[in-house]
Amino acid sequence: APGAENAYLWVGAQADPAMVNDILGSPPQQVDPASFSLQRLGGPWSEAVNRAVNEVRRRRCSYLRLRLVRRGDALERNVFGMLVDDRSGAGMSYVESLCSFHRAIQAKYS
């Protein structure tokens, strides 16, 4: 169930198959989300994801469970509902940045 003790690795339809295979060890369709456990497989993507997950565990929650969510899984809708828009270093969200950019263009060409 969604919650603070879970982290989610979402694999979308457009994910690079070689990258996904490097992280999961096989195509996502062949991985059972219920028994998924992130392994160190030695590839660059595997190592990067392991470092990121371990850093989050070190800083926030040592018992953080990483759950695999594939495109179309029942859990996907819940995960999307938990997403938030991080602010950039300038203090604006992505949407606010786009609006600001759009206003600047309009001002330049008006």
Buried (B, 14 or more C-beta within 10 A) or exposed (E): EEEEEBBBBBBEEEBEEEBBBBBBBEEBEEBEBEEBEBEEBEBEBBBEBBEEBBEBBEEEEEEBEBBBBBEEBEBBEEBEEEEEEEEEEEEBEEEBBEEEEEEEEEEEEE
